[in-house]
Amino acid sequence: MQKLRLTMNETCHFLSVQRDKLNKMVNDDPSFPRPIKEGVTRQAAVYFDHSELIEWWEVQKQARYS
């Protein structure tokens, strides 16, 4: 069973990128899924939605052929 939400480290592993690259994607690519923060403090955990990541990747793949 696939997790619904992925931590920053899991997302990096899932996309095969380093943490700084993931942060750059979040900041520079408006189409990249927005992180979900649990809580209001700076230390609150940040997650990414698995299905949004899959959908984003499929759009990226389709854009290569357009």
N, CA, C and O atoms as a Maestro MAE file, in Angstrom:
{
 s_m_m2io_version
 :::
 2.0.0
}

f_m_ct {
 s_m_title
 :::
 protein
 m_atom[264] {
  # First column is atom index #
  i_m_mmod_type
  r_m_x_coord
  r_m_y_coord
  r_m_z_coord
  i_m_residue_number
  s_m_chain_name
  s_m_pdb_residue_name
  s_m_pdb_atom_name
  i_m_atomic_number
  :::
  1 25 0.848 -1.179 0.000 1 A "MET " " N  " 7
  2 3 0.000 0.000 0.000 1 A "MET " " CA " 6
  3 2 0.892 1.240 0.000 1 A "MET " " C  " 6
  4 15 1.825 1.350 0.796 1 A "MET " " O  " 8
  5 25 0.594 2.163 -0.899 2 A "GLN " " N  " 7
  6 3 1.366 3.402 -1.018 2 A "GLN " " CA " 6
  7 2 0.887 4.416 0.014 2 A "GLN " " C  " 6
  8 15 -0.310 4.536 0.274 2 A "GLN " " O  " 8
  9 25 1.839 5.147 0.601 3 A "LYS " " N  " 7
  10 3 1.494 6.209 1.542 3 A "LYS " " CA " 6
  11 2 0.797 7.347 0.805 3 A "LYS " " C  " 6
  12 15 1.096 7.612 -0.359 3 A "LYS " " O  " 8
  13 25 -0.117 8.009 1.472 4 A "LEU " " N  " 7
  14 3 -0.794 9.160 0.878 4 A "LEU " " CA " 6
  15 2 0.066 10.403 0.917 4 A "LEU " " C  " 6
  16 15 0.012 11.239 0.015 4 A "LEU " " O  " 8
  17 25 0.858 10.519 1.964 5 A "ARG " " N  " 7
  18 3 1.717 11.693 2.086 5 A "ARG " " CA " 6
  19 2 3.151 11.240 2.318 5 A "ARG " " C  " 6
  20 15 3.417 10.225 2.961 5 A "ARG " " O  " 8
  21 25 4.064 12.036 1.766 6 A "LEU " " N  " 7
  22 3 5.481 11.715 1.851 6 A "LEU " " CA " 6
  23 2 6.213 12.842 2.564 6 A "LEU " " C  " 6
  24 15 5.910 14.017 2.358 6 A "LEU " " O  " 8
  25 25 7.173 12.480 3.399 7 A "THR " " N  " 7
  26 3 8.014 13.480 4.051 7 A "THR " " CA " 6
  27 2 8.949 14.090 3.013 7 A "THR " " C  " 6
  28 15 9.009 13.628 1.873 7 A "THR " " O  " 8
  29 25 9.671 15.120 3.410 8 A "MET " " N  " 7
  30 3 10.651 15.737 2.514 8 A "MET " " CA " 6
  31 2 11.667 14.699 2.047 8 A "MET " " C  " 6
  32 15 11.966 14.612 0.856 8 A "MET " " O  " 8
  33 25 12.194 13.916 2.977 9 A "ASN " " N  " 7
  34 3 13.202 12.918 2.616 9 A "ASN " " CA " 6
  35 2 12.621 11.846 1.702 9 A "ASN " " C  " 6
  36 15 13.274 11.433 0.743 9 A "ASN " " O  " 8
  37 25 11.410 11.394 1.983 10 A "GLU " " N  " 7
  38 3 10.768 10.404 1.126 10 A "GLU " " CA " 6
  39 2 10.505 10.968 -0.267 10 A "GLU " " C  " 6
  40 15 10.650 10.265 -1.267 10 A "GLU " " O  " 8
  41 25 10.118 12.239 -0.324 11 A "THR " " N  " 7
  42 3 9.874 12.887 -1.611 11 A "THR " " CA " 6
  43 2 11.168 13.001 -2.407 11 A "THR " " C  " 6
  44 15 11.177 12.771 -3.616 11 A "THR " " O  " 8
  45 25 12.253 13.352 -1.738 12 A "CYS " " N  " 7
  46 3 13.558 13.411 -2.410 12 A "CYS " " CA " 6
  47 2 13.923 12.049 -2.982 12 A "CYS " " C  " 6
  48 15 14.364 11.943 -4.126 12 A "CYS " " O  " 8
  49 25 13.739 11.030 -2.193 13 A "HIS " " N  " 7
  50 3 14.044 9.675 -2.649 13 A "HIS " " CA " 6
  51 2 13.124 9.280 -3.810 13 A "HIS " " C  " 6
  52 15 13.581 8.708 -4.800 13 A "HIS " " O  " 8
  53 25 11.852 9.582 -3.687 14 A "PHE " " N  " 7
  54 3 10.850 9.257 -4.698 14 A "PHE " " CA " 6
  55 2 11.185 9.903 -6.041 14 A "PHE " " C  " 6
  56 15 11.037 9.273 -7.088 14 A "PHE " " O  " 8
  57 25 11.644 11.183 -6.012 15 A "LEU " " N  " 7
  58 3 11.961 11.921 -7.233 15 A "LEU " " CA " 6
  59 2 13.429 11.806 -7.636 15 A "LEU " " C  " 6
  60 15 13.831 12.307 -8.686 15 A "LEU " " O  " 8
  61 25 14.218 11.152 -6.807 16 A "SER " " N  " 7
  62 3 15.657 11.006 -7.056 16 A "SER " " CA " 6
  63 2 16.356 12.357 -7.178 16 A "SER " " C  " 6
  64 15 17.120 12.598 -8.112 16 A "SER " " O  " 8
  65 25 16.076 13.228 -6.215 17 A "VAL " " N  " 7
  66 3 16.724 14.539 -6.175 17 A "VAL " " CA " 6
  67 2 17.240 14.792 -4.760 17 A "VAL " " C  " 6
  68 15 16.797 14.170 -3.795 17 A "VAL " " O  " 8
  69 25 18.187 15.722 -4.667 18 A "GLN " " N  " 7
  70 3 18.686 16.151 -3.368 18 A "GLN " " CA " 6
  71 2 17.707 17.152 -2.758 18 A "GLN " " C  " 6
  72 15 16.869 17.717 -3.461 18 A "GLN " " O  " 8
  73 25 17.816 17.365 -1.461 19 A "ARG " " N  " 7
  74 3 16.893 18.256 -0.753 19 A "ARG " " CA " 6
  75 2 16.931 19.689 -1.298 19 A "ARG " " C  " 6
  76 15 15.887 20.331 -1.412 19 A "ARG " " O  " 8
  77 25 18.123 20.196 -1.634 20 A "ASP " " N  " 7
  78 3 18.210 21.557 -2.167 20 A "ASP " " CA " 6
  79 2 17.523 21.668 -3.531 20 A "ASP " " C  " 6
  80 15 16.941 22.706 -3.846 20 A "ASP " " O  " 8
  81 25 17.587 20.612 -4.339 21 A "LYS " " N  " 7
  82 3 16.884 20.602 -5.628 21 A "LYS " " CA " 6
  83 2 15.372 20.592 -5.414 21 A "LYS " " C  " 6
  84 15 14.638 21.275 -6.128 21 A "LYS " " O  " 8
  85 25 14.905 19.819 -4.434 22 A "LEU " " N  " 7
  86 3 13.475 19.794 -4.124 22 A "LEU " " CA " 6
  87 2 13.005 21.184 -3.700 22 A "LEU " " C  " 6
  88 15 11.958 21.651 -4.150 22 A "LEU " " O  " 8
  89 25 13.769 21.841 -2.843 23 A "ASN " " N  " 7
  90 3 13.411 23.199 -2.412 23 A "ASN " " CA " 6
  91 2 13.386 24.159 -3.594 23 A "ASN " " C  " 6
  92 15 12.517 25.028 -3.668 23 A "ASN " " O  " 8
  93 25 14.324 24.013 -4.510 24 A "LYS " " N  " 7
  94 3 14.347 24.857 -5.706 24 A "LYS " " CA " 6
  95 2 13.112 24.606 -6.569 24 A "LYS " " C  " 6
  96 15 12.530 25.549 -7.106 24 A "LYS " " O  " 8
  97 25 12.716 23.356 -6.704 25 A "MET " " N  " 7
  98 3 11.519 23.028 -7.478 25 A "MET " " CA " 6
  99 2 10.281 23.651 -6.846 25 A "MET " " C  " 6
  100 15 9.430 24.196 -7.549 25 A "MET " " O  " 8
  101 25 10.179 23.572 -5.531 26 A "VAL " " N  " 7
  102 3 9.028 24.152 -4.817 26 A "VAL " " CA " 6
  103 2 8.991 25.664 -5.025 26 A "VAL " " C  " 6
  104 15 7.927 26.238 -5.257 26 A "VAL " " O  " 8
  105 25 10.153 26.303 -4.940 27 A "ASN " " N  " 7
  106 3 10.207 27.765 -5.032 27 A "ASN " " CA " 6
  107 2 10.110 28.297 -6.455 27 A "ASN " " C  " 6
  108 15 9.543 29.368 -6.670 27 A "ASN " " O  " 8
  109 25 10.650 27.573 -7.431 28 A "ASP " " N  " 7
  110 3 10.774 28.111 -8.786 28 A "ASP " " CA " 6
  111 2 9.752 27.578 -9.784 28 A "ASP " " C  " 6
  112 15 9.523 28.216 -10.811 28 A "ASP " " O  " 8
  113 25 9.136 26.440 -9.519 29 A "ASP " " N  " 7
  114 3 8.207 25.832 -10.471 29 A "ASP " " CA " 6
  115 2 6.778 25.953 -9.937 29 A "ASP " " C  " 6
  116 15 6.396 25.221 -9.024 29 A "ASP " " O  " 8
  117 25 5.984 26.876 -10.502 30 A "PRO " " N  " 7
  118 3 4.617 27.051 -9.996 30 A "PRO " " CA " 6
  119 2 3.724 25.834 -10.212 30 A "PRO " " C  " 6
  120 15 2.691 25.705 -9.555 30 A "PRO " " O  " 8
  121 25 4.104 24.944 -11.117 31 A "SER " " N  " 7
  122 3 3.285 23.757 -11.359 31 A "SER " " CA " 6
  123 2 3.604 22.623 -10.385 31 A "SER " " C  " 6
  124 15 2.861 21.644 -10.305 31 A "SER " " O  " 8
  125 25 4.707 22.755 -9.646 32 A "PHE " " N  " 7
  126 3 5.089 21.703 -8.707 32 A "PHE " " CA " 6
  127 2 4.132 21.706 -7.514 32 A "PHE " " C  " 6
  128 15 3.758 22.774 -7.031 32 A "PHE " " O  " 8
  129 25 3.732 20.524 -7.033 33 A "PRO " " N  " 7
  130 3 2.783 20.463 -5.907 33 A "PRO " " CA " 6
  131 2 3.295 21.213 -4.676 33 A "PRO " " C  " 6
  132 15 4.467 21.125 -4.312 33 A "PRO " " O  " 8
  133 25 2.397 21.936 -4.062 34 A "ARG " " N  " 7
  134 3 2.727 22.702 -2.862 34 A "ARG " " CA " 6
  135 2 2.846 21.761 -1.668 34 A "ARG " " C  " 6
  136 15 2.054 20.829 -1.524 34 A "ARG " " O  " 8
  137 25 3.835 22.007 -0.814 35 A "PRO " " N  " 7
  138 3 3.955 21.184 0.394 35 A "PRO " " CA " 6
  139 2 2.809 21.463 1.365 35 A "PRO " " C  " 6
  140 15 2.235 22.552 1.381 35 A "PRO " " O  " 8
  141 25 2.496 20.465 2.161 36 A "ILE " " N  " 7
  142 3 1.447 20.567 3.176 36 A "ILE " " CA " 6
  143 2 2.140 20.615 4.529 36 A "ILE " " C  " 6
  144 15 2.847 19.677 4.898 36 A "ILE " " O  " 8
  145 25 1.944 21.691 5.264 37 A "LYS " " N  " 7
  146 3 2.604 21.860 6.560 37 A "LYS " " CA " 6
  147 2 1.607 21.531 7.660 37 A "LYS " " C  " 6
  148 15 0.491 22.051 7.686 37 A "LYS " " O  " 8
  149 25 2.027 20.661 8.561 38 A "GLU " " N  " 7
  150 3 1.175 20.300 9.700 38 A "GLU " " CA " 6
  151 2 1.549 21.168 10.888 38 A "GLU " " C  " 6
  152 15 2.559 20.929 11.549 38 A "GLU " " O  " 8
  153 25 0.746 22.157 11.150 39 A "GLY " " N  " 7
  154 3 0.994 23.054 12.267 39 A "GLY " " CA " 6
  155 2 1.452 24.407 11.791 39 A "GLY " " C  " 6
  156 15 1.646 24.633 10.597 39 A "GLY " " O  " 8
  157 25 1.622 25.310 12.744 40 A "VAL " " N  " 7
  158 3 1.976 26.684 12.406 40 A "VAL " " CA " 6
  159 2 3.402 27.052 12.806 40 A "VAL " " C  " 6
  160 15 3.902 28.106 12.413 40 A "VAL " " O  " 8
  161 25 4.049 26.207 13.571 41 A "THR " " N  " 7
  162 3 5.407 26.523 14.001 41 A "THR " " CA " 6
  163 2 6.407 26.246 12.884 41 A "THR " " C  " 6
  164 15 6.104 25.515 11.941 41 A "THR " " O  " 8
  165 25 7.585 26.823 12.991 42 A "ARG " " N  " 7
  166 3 8.634 26.598 11.986 42 A "ARG " " CA " 6
  167 2 9.069 25.146 11.942 42 A "ARG " " C  " 6
  168 15 9.480 24.652 10.892 42 A "ARG " " O  " 8
  169 25 8.984 24.460 13.071 43 A "GLN " " N  " 7
  170 3 9.439 23.074 13.161 43 A "GLN " " CA " 6
  171 2 8.369 22.064 12.733 43 A "GLN " " C  " 6
  172 15 8.613 20.857 12.746 43 A "GLN " " O  " 8
  173 25 7.203 22.549 12.360 44 A "ALA " " N  " 7
  174 3 6.113 21.644 11.976 44 A "ALA " " CA " 6
  175 2 6.528 20.809 10.764 44 A "ALA " " C  " 6
  176 15 7.215 21.295 9.865 44 A "ALA " " O  " 8
  177 25 6.106 19.568 10.756 45 A "ALA " " N  " 7
  178 3 6.449 18.650 9.670 45 A "ALA " " CA " 6
  179 2 5.826 19.108 8.355 45 A "ALA " " C  " 6
  180 15 4.738 19.683 8.325 45 A "ALA " " O  " 8
  181 25 6.556 18.834 7.261 46 A "VAL " " N  " 7
  182 3 6.101 19.181 5.921 46 A "VAL " " CA " 6
  183 2 5.955 17.892 5.120 46 A "VAL " " C  " 6
  184 15 6.829 17.026 5.153 46 A "VAL " " O  " 8
  185 25 4.855 17.777 4.411 47 A "TYR " " N  " 7
  186 3 4.563 16.585 3.623 47 A "TYR " " CA " 6
  187 2 4.185 16.972 2.201 47 A "TYR " " C  " 6
  188 15 3.798 18.111 1.939 47 A "TYR " " O  " 8
  189 25 4.300 16.016 1.286 48 A "PHE " " N  " 7
  190 3 3.831 16.173 -0.080 48 A "PHE " " CA " 6
  191 2 2.817 15.080 -0.351 48 A "PHE " " C  " 6
  192 15 2.961 13.951 0.118 48 A "PHE " " O  " 8
  193 25 1.789 15.427 -1.111 49 A "ASP " " N  " 7
  194 3 0.750 14.466 -1.465 49 A "ASP " " CA " 6
  195 2 1.254 13.570 -2.598 49 A "ASP " " C  " 6
  196 15 1.677 14.061 -3.644 49 A "ASP " " O  " 8
  197 25 1.205 12.268 -2.382 50 A "HIS " " N  " 7
  198 3 1.714 11.308 -3.363 50 A "HIS " " CA " 6
  199 2 1.008 11.434 -4.709 50 A "HIS " " C  " 6
  200 15 1.671 11.447 -5.746 50 A "HIS " " O  " 8
  201 25 -0.302 11.525 -4.717 51 A "SER " " N  " 7
  202 3 -1.047 11.583 -5.979 51 A "SER " " CA " 6
  203 2 -0.751 12.874 -6.740 51 A "SER " " C  " 6
  204 15 -0.730 12.863 -7.970 51 A "SER " " O  " 8
  205 25 -0.524 13.988 -6.038 52 A "GLU " " N  " 7
  206 3 -0.173 15.243 -6.705 52 A "GLU " " CA " 6
  207 2 1.202 15.133 -7.368 52 A "GLU " " C  " 6
  208 15 1.409 15.662 -8.460 52 A "GLU " " O  " 8
  209 25 2.140 14.447 -6.712 53 A "LEU " " N  " 7
  210 3 3.464 14.247 -7.296 53 A "LEU " " CA " 6
  211 2 3.376 13.405 -8.563 53 A "LEU " " C  " 6
  212 15 4.024 13.712 -9.564 53 A "LEU " " O  " 8
  213 25 2.573 12.342 -8.519 54 A "ILE " " N  " 7
  214 3 2.393 11.484 -9.691 54 A "ILE " " CA " 6
  215 2 1.774 12.290 -10.836 54 A "ILE " " C  " 6
  216 15 2.233 12.218 -11.976 54 A "ILE " " O  " 8
  217 25 0.741 13.046 -10.524 55 A "GLU " " N  " 7
  218 3 0.069 13.858 -11.544 55 A "GLU " " CA " 6
  219 2 1.032 14.874 -12.149 55 A "GLU " " C  " 6
  220 15 1.055 15.045 -13.368 55 A "GLU " " O  " 8
  221 25 1.830 15.553 -11.320 56 A "TRP " " N  " 7
  222 3 2.815 16.517 -11.800 56 A "TRP " " CA " 6
  223 2 3.812 15.832 -12.736 56 A "TRP " " C  " 6
  224 15 4.143 16.372 -13.791 56 A "TRP " " O  " 8
  225 25 4.287 14.656 -12.358 57 A "TRP " " N  " 7
  226 3 5.261 13.925 -13.172 57 A "TRP " " CA " 6
  227 2 4.671 13.554 -14.529 57 A "TRP " " C  " 6
  228 15 5.349 13.672 -15.550 57 A "TRP " " O  " 8
  229 25 3.418 13.108 -14.553 58 A "GLU " " N  " 7
  230 3 2.768 12.751 -15.810 58 A "GLU " " CA " 6
  231 2 2.665 13.962 -16.732 58 A "GLU " " C  " 6
  232 15 2.871 13.839 -17.939 58 A "GLU " " O  " 8
  233 25 2.351 15.119 -16.182 59 A "VAL " " N  " 7
  234 3 2.287 16.357 -16.979 59 A "VAL " " CA " 6
  235 2 3.666 16.692 -17.537 59 A "VAL " " C  " 6
  236 15 3.783 17.103 -18.691 59 A "VAL " " O  " 8
  237 25 4.710 16.521 -16.727 60 A "GLN " " N  " 7
  238 3 6.078 16.774 -17.188 60 A "GLN " " CA " 6
  239 2 6.439 15.868 -18.341 60 A "GLN " " C  " 6
  240 15 7.054 16.313 -19.311 60 A "GLN " " O  " 8
  241 25 6.067 14.603 -18.253 61 A "LYS " " N  " 7
  242 3 6.364 13.655 -19.312 61 A "LYS " " CA " 6
  243 2 5.616 14.034 -20.597 61 A "LYS " " C  " 6
  244 15 6.190 13.991 -21.685 61 A "LYS " " O  " 8
  245 25 4.350 14.402 -20.472 62 A "GLN " " N  " 7
  246 3 3.560 14.780 -21.640 62 A "GLN " " CA " 6
  247 2 4.117 16.024 -22.311 62 A "GLN " " C  " 6
  248 15 4.071 16.142 -23.536 62 A "GLN " " O  " 8
  249 25 4.640 16.949 -21.526 63 A "ALA " " N  " 7
  250 3 5.184 18.207 -22.070 63 A "ALA " " CA " 6
  251 2 6.398 17.939 -22.957 63 A "ALA " " C  " 6
  252 15 6.689 18.723 -23.860 63 A "ALA " " O  " 8
  253 25 7.098 16.850 -22.711 64 A "ARG " " N  " 7
  254 3 8.268 16.518 -23.537 64 A "ARG " " CA " 6
  255 2 7.861 16.217 -24.969 64 A "ARG " " C  " 6
  256 15 8.636 16.459 -25.894 64 A "ARG " " O  " 8
  257 25 6.671 15.699 -25.166 65 A "TYR " " N  " 7
  258 3 6.223 15.283 -26.481 65 A "TYR " " CA " 6
  259 2 5.387 16.343 -27.186 65 A "TYR " " C  " 6
  260 15 4.949 16.131 -28.317 65 A "TYR " " O  " 8
  261 25 5.167 17.450 -26.551 66 A "SER " " N  " 7
  262 3 4.342 18.513 -27.158 66 A "SER " " CA " 6
  263 2 5.175 19.496 -27.934 66 A "SER " " C  " 6
  264 15 4.638 20.446 -28.504 66 A "SER " " O  " 8
  :::
 }
 m_bond[263] {
  # First column is bond index #
  i_m_from
  i_m_to
  i_m_order
  :::
  1 1 2 1
  2 2 3 1
  3 3 4 2
  4 3 5 1
  5 5 6 1
  6 6 7 1
  7 7 8 2
  8 7 9 1
  9 9 10 1
  10 10 11 1
  11 11 12 2
  12 11 13 1
  13 13 14 1
  14 14 15 1
  15 15 16 2
  16 15 17 1
  17 17 18 1
  18 18 19 1
  19 19 20 2
  20 19 21 1
  21 21 22 1
  22 22 23 1
  23 23 24 2
  24 23 25 1
  25 25 26 1
  26 26 27 1
  27 27 28 2
  28 27 29 1
  29 29 30 1
  30 30 31 1
  31 31 32 2
  32 31 33 1
  33 33 34 1
  34 34 35 1
  35 35 36 2
  36 35 37 1
  37 37 38 1
  38 38 39 1
  39 39 40 2
  40 39 41 1
  41 41 42 1
  42 42 43 1
  43 43 44 2
  44 43 45 1
  45 45 46 1
  46 46 47 1
  47 47 48 2
  48 47 49 1
  49 49 50 1
  50 50 51 1
  51 51 52 2
  52 51 53 1
  53 53 54 1
  54 54 55 1
  55 55 56 2
  56 55 57 1
  57 57 58 1
  58 58 59 1
  59 59 60 2
  60 59 61 1
  61 61 62 1
  62 62 63 1
  63 63 64 2
  64 63 65 1
  65 65 66 1
  66 66 67 1
  67 67 68 2
  68 67 69 1
  69 69 70 1
  70 70 71 1
  71 71 72 2
  72 71 73 1
  73 73 74 1
  74 74 75 1
  75 75 76 2
  76 75 77 1
  77 77 78 1
  78 78 79 1
  79 79 80 2
  80 79 81 1
  81 81 82 1
  82 82 83 1
  83 83 84 2
  84 83 85 1
  85 85 86 1
  86 86 87 1
  87 87 88 2
  88 87 89 1
  89 89 90 1
  90 90 91 1
  91 91 92 2
  92 91 93 1
  93 93 94 1
  94 94 95 1
  95 95 96 2
  96 95 97 1
  97 97 98 1
  98 98 99 1
  99 99 100 2
  100 99 101 1
  101 101 102 1
  102 102 103 1
  103 103 104 2
  104 103 105 1
  105 105 106 1
  106 106 107 1
  107 107 108 2
  108 107 109 1
  109 109 110 1
  110 110 111 1
  111 111 112 2
  112 111 113 1
  113 113 114 1
  114 114 115 1
  115 115 116 2
  116 115 117 1
  117 117 118 1
  118 118 119 1
  119 119 120 2
  120 119 121 1
  121 121 122 1
  122 122 123 1
  123 123 124 2
  124 123 125 1
  125 125 126 1
  126 126 127 1
  127 127 128 2
  128 127 129 1
  129 129 130 1
  130 130 131 1
  131 131 132 2
  132 131 133 1
  133 133 134 1
  134 134 135 1
  135 135 136 2
  136 135 137 1
  137 137 138 1
  138 138 139 1
  139 139 140 2
  140 139 141 1
  141 141 142 1
  142 142 143 1
  143 143 144 2
  144 143 145 1
  145 145 146 1
  146 146 147 1
  147 147 148 2
  148 147 149 1
  149 149 150 1
  150 150 151 1
  151 151 152 2
  152 151 153 1
  153 153 154 1
  154 154 155 1
  155 155 156 2
  156 155 157 1
  157 157 158 1
  158 158 159 1
  159 159 160 2
  160 159 161 1
  161 161 162 1
  162 162 163 1
  163 163 164 2
  164 163 165 1
  165 165 166 1
  166 166 167 1
  167 167 168 2
  168 167 169 1
  169 169 170 1
  170 170 171 1
  171 171 172 2
  172 171 173 1
  173 173 174 1
  174 174 175 1
  175 175 176 2
  176 175 177 1
  177 177 178 1
  178 178 179 1
  179 179 180 2
  180 179 181 1
  181 181 182 1
  182 182 183 1
  183 183 184 2
  184 183 185 1
  185 185 186 1
  186 186 187 1
  187 187 188 2
  188 187 189 1
  189 189 190 1
  190 190 191 1
  191 191 192 2
  192 191 193 1
  193 193 194 1
  194 194 195 1
  195 195 196 2
  196 195 197 1
  197 197 198 1
  198 198 199 1
  199 199 200 2
  200 199 201 1
  201 201 202 1
  202 202 203 1
  203 203 204 2
  204 203 205 1
  205 205 206 1
  206 206 207 1
  207 207 208 2
  208 207 209 1
  209 209 210 1
  210 210 211 1
  211 211 212 2
  212 211 213 1
  213 213 214 1
  214 214 215 1
  215 215 216 2
  216 215 217 1
  217 217 218 1
  218 218 219 1
  219 219 220 2
  220 219 221 1
  221 221 222 1
  222 222 223 1
  223 223 224 2
  224 223 225 1
  225 225 226 1
  226 226 227 1
  227 227 228 2
  228 227 229 1
  229 229 230 1
  230 230 231 1
  231 231 232 2
  232 231 233 1
  233 233 234 1
  234 234 235 1
  235 235 236 2
  236 235 237 1
  237 237 238 1
  238 238 239 1
  239 239 240 2
  240 239 241 1
  241 241 242 1
  242 242 243 1
  243 243 244 2
  244 243 245 1
  245 245 246 1
  246 246 247 1
  247 247 248 2
  248 247 249 1
  249 249 250 1
  250 250 251 1
  251 251 252 2
  252 251 253 1
  253 253 254 1
  254 254 255 1
  255 255 256 2
  256 255 257 1
  257 257 258 1
  258 258 259 1
  259 259 260 2
  260 259 261 1
  261 261 262 1
  262 262 263 1
  263 263 264 2
  :::
 }
}
